[in-house]
Amino acid sequence: MKHFDIVVVGAGPSGGHCARRLTKLGKKVLLAEQHQTFAQNDFSSAATPLETLERYDLPLDVVGSFWQKIAIVTTHVYQNWECSRPRGVVLNFAKLREFLAQEVQRQGGEVWMGHRYICSFEESGKTVVEFKPYKSNKTVKVSTQVLVDATGPSRAVMCSSKQQHPAYFTGIATEYLIEVSSSDYQKYADQLIFFLGHKWMPKGYSWIFPMEPNRLKIGSGQFSHPDKKTERTGSLPSYIELIIKDYLQGIPYKIIDVHGGILKYCSGLQDTYYRNNIIAIGDAVSTVNMLGGEGIRHGMECAEIAGRSIEAYLSGKQGDFSSYQREMRQTYKKTWDWSERMGISKYLEYSDELIDRGVTYLNQLSSEEILQVLFEYNFNPLYRRLFPYLRYKLSAKMYNLIQQIQSRFTATKPLKGVD
Ligand SMILES: Cc1cc2nc3c(=O)[nH]c(=O)nc-3n(C[C@H](O)[C@H](O)[C@H](O)COP(=O)(O)OP(=O)(O)OC[C@H]3O[C@@H](n4cnc5c(N)ncnc54)[C@H](O)[C@@H]3O)c2cc1C
């Protein structure tokens, strides 16, 4: 049986980055993924701010396109913002994960594609991990000092299918990758367009992202929460087709791929972060932000934090992963709680009219401020702008009230005079 320092299950952005980071430190790492190729589960729209490239040392090869404009379209309102330079990228999700896996191999680690995690157990003081290779009847076993659950929403290692999962705030999405003419592509080439409101996607949102020359990603995603009743709506593809018909005005297109995915967020970040020598990272501990469904860079940041903790554990400097859990909660808890509350109101509670009004109000924000709200989850610009606006609305209401009282008063005066 082969022995590793670390076995990482799941080659998404968090698992790939964690394995890459630890092989770089000279650790003996296995990265195992259930799919045979990265093209097979190419599910993510993969928009992220520009800083992600530098922070996680990603090459331009993994970039599909750059964006510098943002538009929000609701049932009755359209708002857009333009920055003077590119502020983000749409990553090629398959290339991103392939790059991370190649880095693991280049630095001496092993990558096993087409290997599904089955179970793990203790045997003679070692953790044994069992995988089922694609199309094989036999399982393969390896042993490890640390086992990393990077299996995203399935949390396959930490919460096996037999165990009870907590109730999740869930997002489910479908996306079409379509090919369009160069002239049609140019109209949408450098912008992220988000669609809110009942026309475009009740209880969720839809989007158009530029994937790469002549290719657009058009998706629709819907949220559900265990405490909120959700009425039936049309199917996700029906909203994507509505966008193509109404918003893109029926331009000619060819479907290249249809894919989708699921997000499962544990309210209040109540996931299990570690158990003995098993540690969970990325979406397996709800690093995705449920306000916008953005999770790639947060999964990679989590992998950084976990990587430091695994290194300290292996060198005997710490006996468990409690410092990892502490650091994760310090980094995310407050902002993620806020984002969850805002996500629930925006997607599951607001009426169509309120969404229209909210987005109308956003026109007071500059492009820098809208980026702060959408990508830094910094809501201060909203409140800064909201208070003068509310003050103005309140004083306008008070003025009208005083006018009404005065006019009543002057209207009744002559009568008093007659008396
Ligand atoms: C439709 C959609 C659009 C999105 N758009 C964006 C976006 O625009 N920007 C953004 O930042 N984020 C986006 N996200 C979220 C982002 O993709 C995720 O947050 C991110 O991929 C999480 O990374 P991860 O590595 O933790 O998990 P994942 O990417 O889910 O990776 C988990 C891996 O584990 C593997 N696995 C699972 N079970 C097993 C098993 N038993 N054995 C072996 N392998 C296993 C899976 O095959 C998978 O490859 C989107 C998500 C969806 C669903």
The ligand as an SDF file (V2000), in Angstrom:
LIG
                    3D

 53 58  0  0  0  0  0  0  0  0999 V2000
  -23.2650   27.0870  -11.8290 C   0  0  0  0  0  0  0  0  0  0  0  0
  -22.2290   27.6780  -10.9210 C   0  0  0  0  0  0  0  0  0  0  0  0
  -21.6350   28.8830  -11.2430 C   0  0  0  0  0  0  0  0  0  0  0  0
  -20.6440   29.4210  -10.4190 C   0  0  0  0  0  0  0  0  0  0  0  0
  -20.0550   30.6040  -10.7750 N   0  0  0  0  0  0  0  0  0  0  0  0
  -19.0480   31.0970  -10.0220 C   0  0  0  0  0  0  0  0  0  0  0  0
  -18.3740   32.2950  -10.4110 C   0  0  0  0  0  0  0  0  0  0  0  0
  -18.7350   32.9460  -11.4070 O   0  0  0  0  0  0  0  0  0  0  0  0
  -17.3110   32.7130   -9.6540 N   0  0  0  0  0  0  0  0  0  0  0  0
  -16.9110   32.0300   -8.5220 C   0  0  0  0  0  0  0  0  0  0  0  0
  -15.9290   32.4480   -7.8820 O   0  0  0  0  0  0  0  0  0  0  0  0
  -17.5700   30.9200   -8.1180 N   0  0  0  0  0  0  0  0  0  0  0  0
  -18.6100   30.4300   -8.8400 C   0  0  0  0  0  0  0  0  0  0  0  0
  -19.2580   29.2960   -8.4380 N   0  0  0  0  0  0  0  0  0  0  0  0
  -18.8370   28.6470   -7.1860 C   0  0  0  0  0  0  0  0  0  0  0  0
  -17.5090   27.9280   -7.3510 C   0  0  0  0  0  0  0  0  0  0  0  0
  -17.4680   27.2240   -8.5610 O   0  0  0  0  0  0  0  0  0  0  0  0
  -17.3150   26.9930   -6.1740 C   0  0  0  0  0  0  0  0  0  0  0  0
  -17.4600   27.7280   -4.9880 O   0  0  0  0  0  0  0  0  0  0  0  0
  -15.9250   26.3580   -6.2330 C   0  0  0  0  0  0  0  0  0  0  0  0
  -15.7950   25.5500   -7.3740 O   0  0  0  0  0  0  0  0  0  0  0  0
  -15.6670   25.5390   -4.9690 C   0  0  0  0  0  0  0  0  0  0  0  0
  -14.4280   24.9030   -5.0750 O   0  0  0  0  0  0  0  0  0  0  0  0
  -14.1350   23.5690   -4.2650 P   0  0  0  0  0  0  0  0  0  0  0  0
  -12.8060   23.1080   -4.7280 O   0  0  0  0  0  0  0  0  0  0  0  0
  -14.3340   23.7850   -2.8230 O   0  0  0  0  0  0  0  0  0  0  0  0
  -15.2760   22.5250   -4.7160 O   0  0  0  0  0  0  0  0  0  0  0  0
  -15.6330   21.9880   -6.1690 P   0  0  0  0  0  0  0  0  0  0  0  0
  -15.2090   22.9180   -7.2160 O   0  0  0  0  0  0  0  0  0  0  0  0
  -17.0670   21.5800   -6.0990 O   0  0  0  0  0  0  0  0  0  0  0  0
  -14.7160   20.6950   -6.3190 O   0  0  0  0  0  0  0  0  0  0  0  0
  -15.0010   19.4950   -5.6410 C   0  0  0  0  0  0  0  0  0  0  0  0
  -14.3580   18.3550   -6.4400 C   0  0  0  0  0  0  0  0  0  0  0  0
  -14.4910   17.1630   -5.6820 O   0  0  0  0  0  0  0  0  0  0  0  0
  -14.8140   16.1010   -6.5790 C   0  0  0  0  0  0  0  0  0  0  0  0
  -15.4640   15.0410   -5.7990 N   0  0  0  0  0  0  0  0  0  0  0  0
  -16.6760   15.0740   -5.2000 C   0  0  0  0  0  0  0  0  0  0  0  0
  -16.9230   13.8990   -4.6020 N   0  0  0  0  0  0  0  0  0  0  0  0
  -15.8450   13.1020   -4.8150 C   0  0  0  0  0  0  0  0  0  0  0  0
  -15.5090   11.7610   -4.4680 C   0  0  0  0  0  0  0  0  0  0  0  0
  -16.3420   10.9990   -3.7540 N   0  0  0  0  0  0  0  0  0  0  0  0
  -14.3210   11.2730   -4.8690 N   0  0  0  0  0  0  0  0  0  0  0  0
  -13.4460   12.0250   -5.5950 C   0  0  0  0  0  0  0  0  0  0  0  0
  -13.7140   13.2870   -5.9870 N   0  0  0  0  0  0  0  0  0  0  0  0
  -14.9000   13.8230   -5.5850 C   0  0  0  0  0  0  0  0  0  0  0  0
  -15.7560   16.7670   -7.5810 C   0  0  0  0  0  0  0  0  0  0  0  0
  -15.8380   16.0230   -8.7760 O   0  0  0  0  0  0  0  0  0  0  0  0
  -15.0640   18.1070   -7.7720 C   0  0  0  0  0  0  0  0  0  0  0  0
  -14.1350   18.1050   -8.8090 O   0  0  0  0  0  0  0  0  0  0  0  0
  -20.2640   28.7450   -9.2250 C   0  0  0  0  0  0  0  0  0  0  0  0
  -20.8750   27.5390   -8.8760 C   0  0  0  0  0  0  0  0  0  0  0  0
  -21.8540   27.0030   -9.7100 C   0  0  0  0  0  0  0  0  0  0  0  0
  -22.5030   25.7120   -9.3100 C   0  0  0  0  0  0  0  0  0  0  0  0
  1  2  1  0
  2  3  1  0
  2 52  2  0
  3  4  2  0
  4  5  1  0
  4 50  1  0
  5  6  2  0
  6  7  1  0
  6 13  1  0
  7  8  2  0
  7  9  1  0
  9 10  1  0
 10 11  2  0
 10 12  1  0
 12 13  2  0
 13 14  1  0
 14 15  1  0
 14 50  1  0
 15 16  1  0
 16 17  1  0
 16 18  1  0
 18 19  1  0
 18 20  1  0
 20 21  1  0
 20 22  1  0
 22 23  1  0
 23 24  1  0
 24 25  2  0
 24 26  1  0
 24 27  1  0
 27 28  1  0
 28 29  2  0
 28 30  1  0
 28 31  1  0
 31 32  1  0
 32 33  1  0
 33 34  1  0
 33 48  1  0
 34 35  1  0
 35 36  1  0
 35 46  1  0
 36 37  1  0
 36 45  1  0
 37 38  2  0
 38 39  1  0
 39 40  1  0
 39 45  2  0
 40 41  1  0
 40 42  2  0
 42 43  1  0
 43 44  2  0
 44 45  1  0
 46 47  1  0
 46 48  1  0
 48 49  1  0
 50 51  2  0
 51 52  1  0
 52 53  1  0
M  END
$$$$
